[in-house]
Amino acid sequence: MAVRNGRTVRDLRRGNRTAVLQRLYFDGPMSRFELGPATGLSSGSVSNVVAELVADGLVEEAGSVDSDGGRPRTLLRVVPGSGHMIGVDVGETRVRVELFDLTLTELARTERPLEQRRYGGDWASDGEGAAQGEGPPLGGGPSSKRREYDVDVIVGHIRDGVAEVLDEAGIAPERLLGVGIGVPGIVARTPEEGAVVHGQTIGWDAVPLESLLRSACQLPDTVPYFADNGARTLGQAEMWFGAGRGARNAVVVLFGSGVGACLVTEDVEHGRSVEWGHLTVRVRGRRCRCGALGCLEAYAGAEALLDRWREEGGRPPEETDEETALTAMLTAAYPAEEGVEPDPVALAVLEETAEYLGAGLSDLINLFQPERILIGGWAGLQLGTRFLPAVRRYAASYALRYPAERVSIDLGRLGPDAVTVGAAILPLADFFARGGRRAEPVSEGRSPAWRTALEERAPH
């Protein structure tokens, strides 16, 4: 049954359920009386929707508050255990898997480190030329330093991690609303294979990640998978629960081994990942992990930062991973012990990195004129407030004055788990969009018109 604006009765019911659920989720507990003006629904519609959500086990009473001269009003809240989500962060140093309840309270987690290049060995830089500053020959071929991650290893880590967190928390797979995965690279979707990952910097070329996970994890067909770029899942988390709340136009930057960004505007409510790390900041510059020359990521990512420190004579500790090496670099540049001189090479490289990062942020400021820019990711948080003043200064000096005066640049608030939390939000957002109804397996055939019409009239 259709109404005048083209929406069906089912669409309207689903929209009403979504409005009530989301308001209780973000602003609850609330009374039925408060839900009316908060959602724009009539008191009758609120009562009907609340009755449905209570019957479905999604909403429960949570005490009462006094009213002005009348009977106390019953407060309502979302039931935390009425749904569960798994968030996965396929990072460049580890795979992190976390299980959450509906309110995003963490119930279990596991991490599996990834084998990566160690610092301290002999290797040849593929960076800029010597005396004249000329870059290597143009060609755009793969970088000799590009990391390659075995797809089977990653899928195995996710499979084992999902099984481990479900077992630890005692949650049946059927209770999952979905599994969200944040990955490096561009995520495309096809009807046949679902999410397909193009991760050039990690050697993934059209990897059908969703179909591989569905075969490996063997979760019920009712459990959907959602994969997206890690910068977007970080942005989703910060906009819902972190430093981005209340902003209409923001950019969230992921600063890890490489760099990426998520743009959130009124037109792109849930954010859109942008390959910001592969903007050209220097013609014929250093070769990036993607194979091109002069990308921002070749100067501002943690991997490039450490490479440049070593090339200039710095000494990262032998046989360490990237995070440990970056900690050592910061300690060398800003020694805590009195009487210890700072490492001038580390200081110079960090200052130059701040300038490249600030210049890159100026492009985002000029292009999108955001209210806020938030910096997250393990490297961004590790560099922290010590790095931020210089980044702000350089961003302001390179950007147009009008938008630069109207943007704030700060660190994200959700810590190193933000990508995982954002990945778990993907199935949660889908659940809300469905009005709090679980996804159903895709039907093999089309239903007859009479059945579709009756289903639309049915009281869901």
C-alpha positions in Angstrom: 0.0 0.0 0.0 1.6 3.3 -1.1 1.0 6.8 0.2 1.1 10.0 -1.8 4.8 10.6 -1.4 5.6 7.2 -2.8 6.5 5.6 0.5 4.6 2.6 1.6 2.9 2.0 5.0 5.8 -0.3 5.8 8.3 2.5 5.0 6.5 4.8 7.4 6.4 2.3 10.2 10.0 1.5 9.7 10.9 5.2 9.7 8.9 5.7 13.0 10.6 2.8 14.6 14.0 4.1 13.5 13.2 7.6 14.8 12.3 6.3 18.3 15.1 3.8 18.5 17.7 6.4 17.6 16.4 9.0 19.9 16.4 6.5 22.8 19.9 5.3 21.8 21.6 8.7 21.7 19.6 10.7 24.2 17.8 8.1 26.4 16.5 7.2 28.8 13.4 9.3 27.8 9.7 9.2 28.6 7.0 8.7 26.0 6.0 12.3 26.6 9.5 13.5 25.7 9.7 11.2 22.6 6.9 13.0 20.9 8.5 16.4 20.4 12.0 14.8 20.0 10.9 12.6 17.1 8.1 14.8 15.6 5.6 11.9 16.1 2.1 12.1 17.6 1.5 10.7 21.0 -0.5 7.8 19.5 2.3 6.9 17.1 4.9 7.0 19.9 2.7 4.7 22.0 2.3 2.2 19.2 6.0 2.2 18.3 7.1 1.9 21.9 4.7 -1.0 22.4 6.2 -2.8 19.3 9.8 -2.2 20.4 9.1 -3.4 23.9 7.4 -6.5 22.5 10.4 -7.1 20.3 12.7 -6.9 23.3 14.5 -3.8 22.1 13.3 -1.3 24.6 12.7 -1.6 28.3 11.5 0.5 31.2 14.3 2.2 33.2 12.7 3.9 36.2 10.6 7.0 36.4 10.8 10.7 36.9 8.4 13.1 38.5 6.2 15.2 36.2 4.7 18.6 36.8 1.8 17.8 39.1 0.9 14.5 37.4 1.8 10.9 37.7 5.5 10.0 37.4 6.6 9.4 33.9 8.2 6.1 33.0 11.6 6.3 31.4 12.5 4.0 28.4 15.9 2.8 27.2 17.4 0.5 24.6 18.1 -3.0 25.9 21.9 -3.5 25.8 21.7 -7.2 25.2 19.1 -7.1 22.5 21.7 -7.2 19.8 25.5 -7.7 19.3 28.0 -6.6 16.7 31.5 -7.5 15.8 34.0 -4.9 14.7 37.2 -5.8 12.9 40.2 -3.5 12.3 42.4 -4.8 9.6 45.3 -2.5 10.3 48.8 -2.5 9.0 50.3 -3.7 12.2 47.6 -6.0 13.6 44.1 -7.4 13.1 41.9 -6.4 16.0 38.5 -8.1 16.6 36.0 -6.9 19.2 32.5 -8.0 20.3 30.0 -5.3 21.4 26.5 -5.3 22.8 23.9 -2.9 21.3 25.1 0.0 23.3 28.7 -0.6 22.1 29.9 -1.9 25.4 32.9 -4.1 24.7 32.3 -7.7 25.7 35.4 -9.4 24.4 38.4 -8.7 22.2 41.4 -10.3 20.6 44.4 -9.0 18.6 46.7 -10.8 16.1 49.9 -9.0 15.1 50.8 -8.9 11.5 54.3 -9.7 10.2 55.8 -6.5 9.0 59.1 -5.0 7.9 61.5 -4.6 10.9 63.8 -1.7 11.3 67.5 -2.0 11.6 68.3 -4.2 8.6 70.0 -3.2 5.3 67.6 -2.0 2.6 67.8 0.5 -0.3 65.6 3.6 -0.3 63.5 4.3 -3.3 63.3 8.0 -2.4 64.3 11.2 -4.0 67.5 11.6 -6.0 70.6 13.0 -4.6 72.3 16.2 -5.4 69.7 17.9 -7.6 66.8 16.6 -5.6 65.5 14.7 -8.7 63.1 11.9 -8.1 63.3 8.4 -9.5 62.1 7.8 -13.1 58.4 8.2 -13.6 56.5 5.0 -14.1 54.1 4.4 -11.3 55.2 0.8 -10.8 54.9 -0.8 -7.4 57.3 0.4 -4.7 60.1 -2.0 -3.7 59.1 -1.4 -0.1 55.4 -2.1 -0.4 54.0 -4.4 2.2 52.2 -7.4 0.9 49.6 -9.1 3.2 48.6 -12.6 2.4 44.8 -12.6 2.0 44.4 -16.1 3.5 46.3 -15.0 6.6 44.1 -12.0 7.1 40.9 -14.0 6.5 42.2 -16.7 9.0 42.9 -14.1 11.6 39.4 -12.6 11.3 37.8 -16.1 11.3 39.7 -17.2 14.4 39.1 -13.8 16.1 35.3 -13.9 15.5 35.1 -17.5 16.9 37.2 -16.5 19.9 35.3 -13.4 21.0 31.9 -15.2 20.6 33.1 -18.1 22.7 34.6 -15.9 25.3 31.4 -13.9 25.8 29.1 -16.9 25.4 27.2 -15.3 22.5 25.5 -17.5 19.9 26.3 -16.5 16.3 22.6 -16.2 15.5 22.4 -13.2 17.9 24.8 -11.1 15.8 23.4 -8.1 13.9 26.5 -8.2 11.7 30.2 -8.1 11.3 31.8 -4.8 10.3 35.4 -4.7 8.9 37.6 -1.6 8.4 40.3 -2.2 5.8 43.1 -0.2 4.0 42.2 0.7 0.5 39.1 1.3 -1.6 36.0 -0.9 -1.1 33.7 -1.5 -4.0 30.6 -3.7 -4.0 29.4 -6.2 -6.5 26.1 -8.2 -6.6 28.0 -11.4 -6.9 30.8 -11.0 -4.3 29.7 -8.2 -2.0 32.6 -6.1 -0.7 35.7 -6.2 -2.9 38.9 -4.5 -1.6 41.4 -2.7 -3.8 44.3 -2.1 -1.4 47.1 -1.1 -3.6 49.5 -0.2 -0.7 49.2 -3.7 0.7 49.1 -5.6 -2.6 45.4 -6.4 -2.7 43.9 -6.2 -6.2 40.1 -6.8 -6.3 40.1 -9.1 -3.2 36.6 -10.5 -2.7 36.8 -10.1 1.1 33.2 -10.5 1.9 32.7 -13.8 0.0 36.0 -15.1 1.5 34.9 -14.3 5.0 31.4 -15.8 4.4 33.0 -19.1 3.4 35.6 -19.1 6.2 33.6 -17.9 9.2 30.6 -20.0 8.5 28.2 -17.7 10.4 24.5 -18.0 9.7 23.2 -16.5 6.5 21.2 -14.0 8.5 24.5 -12.4 9.7 25.5 -9.7 7.2 29.0 -8.4 6.6 29.9 -4.8 6.1 33.4 -3.7 4.9 34.6 -0.2 4.4 37.8 1.9 4.4 39.3 2.2 7.8 39.3 6.0 7.7 35.6 6.0 7.1 34.9 3.7 10.1 37.2 5.9 12.2 35.2 8.9 11.0 31.9 7.2 11.7 32.9 6.5 15.3 34.2 10.0 16.0 31.1 11.6 14.5 28.7 9.3 16.5 30.5 9.2 19.9 33.7 11.2 19.8 35.0 14.7 19.0 32.8 15.1 15.9 29.4 15.0 17.7 27.3 18.0 16.7 29.4 19.0 13.7 27.6 19.2 10.3 30.8 19.3 8.3 34.0 17.6 9.4 37.0 15.7 8.2 38.4 12.8 10.3 42.0 11.9 9.5 43.5 8.5 10.0 47.2 8.8 10.7 48.9 5.4 11.0 51.4 3.6 8.8 49.9 5.6 6.0 47.3 8.4 6.0 43.7 8.6 4.9 40.6 10.7 5.6 36.8 10.6 5.9 34.6 13.5 4.8 31.3 14.0 6.6 28.9 16.7 5.3 25.1 17.2 5.4 25.0 15.6 1.9 27.2 12.7 3.0 25.7 11.9 6.4 27.6 8.7 7.1 30.9 9.9 5.6 32.8 9.1 2.5 36.4 8.0 2.5 38.8 10.0 0.4 42.3 8.9 -0.7 43.9 12.0 0.8 47.2 10.2 1.4 47.7 10.0 -2.3 47.4 13.6 -3.2 50.6 14.8 -4.8 52.5 17.1 -2.6 55.8 17.1 -4.4 56.4 16.6 -8.1 58.9 13.9 -8.8 59.2 13.4 -5.0 59.7 10.2 -2.9 58.1 7.1 -4.2 54.9 6.2 -2.3 53.9 2.7 -1.3 51.2 2.9 -4.0 54.0 3.2 -6.6 53.4 6.9 -7.5 55.8 9.7 -6.8 55.4 12.6 -4.3 52.2 11.4 -2.5 51.5 12.9 0.9 51.7 9.4 2.4 55.3 9.2 1.2 56.1 12.1 3.7 53.5 12.1 6.4 52.7 8.4 7.1 54.5 6.8 10.1 56.3 4.4 7.8 57.7 7.2 5.7 58.5 9.3 8.8 60.7 6.5 10.2 62.3 5.8 6.8 63.3 9.5 6.5 64.7 9.5 10.0 66.9 6.5 9.2 68.0 7.9 5.8 69.1 11.1 7.6 71.3 9.1 10.0 68.8 8.3 12.7 69.0 5.0 14.6 65.7 3.2 15.2 66.1 0.3 17.6 67.2 -3.0 16.0 64.5 -5.5 15.0 61.5 -3.5 16.2 58.0 -3.0 14.8 56.7 0.4 13.6 55.0 1.5 16.7 58.0 0.8 18.9 60.3 2.6 16.4 58.0 5.7 16.4 58.1 5.7 20.2 61.9 5.6 20.1 62.0 8.5 17.6 59.8 10.6 19.8 61.9 9.8 22.8 65.0 10.8 20.9 63.5 14.1 19.8 62.0 15.0 23.1 64.1 13.2 25.8 62.5 13.1 29.3 65.7 12.9 31.2 67.4 16.1 32.2 70.8 16.7 30.6 70.0 14.5 27.5 70.3 16.5 24.3 67.5 16.1 21.7 68.3 14.2 18.5 68.5 17.1 16.0 67.8 14.7 13.1 64.6 13.3 14.7 63.5 16.9 15.6 64.1 18.1 12.0 62.2 15.1 10.5 59.3 15.5 12.8 59.1 19.2 12.1 59.1 18.6 8.3 56.5 15.9 8.7 54.3 18.4 10.6 54.7 20.8 7.7 53.7 18.2 5.2 50.7 17.1 7.3 49.7 20.7 7.8 50.0 21.4 4.1 47.9 18.3 3.4 45.2 19.5 5.8 45.2 22.9 4.1 44.0 21.1 0.9 41.1 19.6 2.9 40.3 23.1 4.4 40.3 24.8 1.0 38.3 22.1 -0.7 35.7 21.3 1.9 35.7 24.2 4.4 35.0 21.9 7.4 34.0 23.0 10.8 36.4 20.5 12.4 39.3 18.4 11.5 40.0 15.4 13.8 43.3 13.5 13.8 43.1 9.8 14.9 45.0 6.6 14.2 47.7 5.0 16.3 50.5 7.3 15.0 48.4 10.5 15.2 47.5 9.7 18.9 51.1 8.8 19.7 52.4 12.0 18.3 49.5 13.7 20.2 49.4 17.2 21.5 53.2 17.7 21.1 52.8 17.5 17.3 49.5 19.3 17.1 50.5 23.0 17.5 53.0 22.8 14.6 50.4 21.0 12.4 47.8 23.7 13.2 50.4 26.5 12.4 51.3 25.0 9.0 47.7 24.3 8.1 46.8 27.9 8.7 49.8 29.2 6.8 49.0 27.1 3.7 45.2 27.4 3.7 43.0 30.3 2.5 42.4 32.7 5.4 38.6 32.6 5.5 38.1 28.8 5.9 41.3 28.5 8.0 39.9 30.9 10.6 36.7 28.8 10.9 38.1 25.3 11.4 39.3 23.6 14.5 42.0 21.0 14.4 42.1 18.5 17.3 42.8 14.9 18.2 40.1 12.3 18.1 38.7 11.2 21.5 38.1 7.5 21.1 41.6 6.2 21.2 43.3 3.4 19.3 40.1 1.3 19.2 38.2 3.9 17.2 38.4 2.0 13.8 37.1 -1.1 15.5 34.2 0.8 17.1 33.4 2.4 13.8 33.4 -1.0 12.1 30.9 -2.2 14.6 28.7 0.8 13.9 28.3 -0.3 10.3 25.9 -3.2 11.2 24.4 -1.1 13.9 23.5 1.7 11.5 22.0 -0.8 9.1 19.9 -2.2 12.1 18.6 1.2 12.9 17.8 1.9 9.2 15.7 -1.3 9.2 13.7 0.0 12.2 15.3 -2.4 14.6 14.6 -5.5 12.5 17.3 -8.0 11.6 18.5 -8.6 8.1 16.9 -11.5 6.2 18.6 -13.8 3.8 18.3 -12.7 0.2 15.5 -14.4 -1.6 16.4 -16.4 -4.7 13.3 -15.4 -6.5 10.9 -12.4 -6.8 7.7 -12.6 -4.7 4.4 -12.3 -6.5 2.8 -8.9 -6.6 -0.1 -9.9 -4.4 2.3 -11.2 -1.7 4.3 -8.0 -1.7 1.2 -5.9 -1.4 0.0 -7.9 1.6 3.4 -7.8 3.3 3.4 -4.0 3.0 0.0 -3.9 4.7 1.0 -6.2 7.5 1.5 -4.7 10.9 5.3 -4.7 11.3 
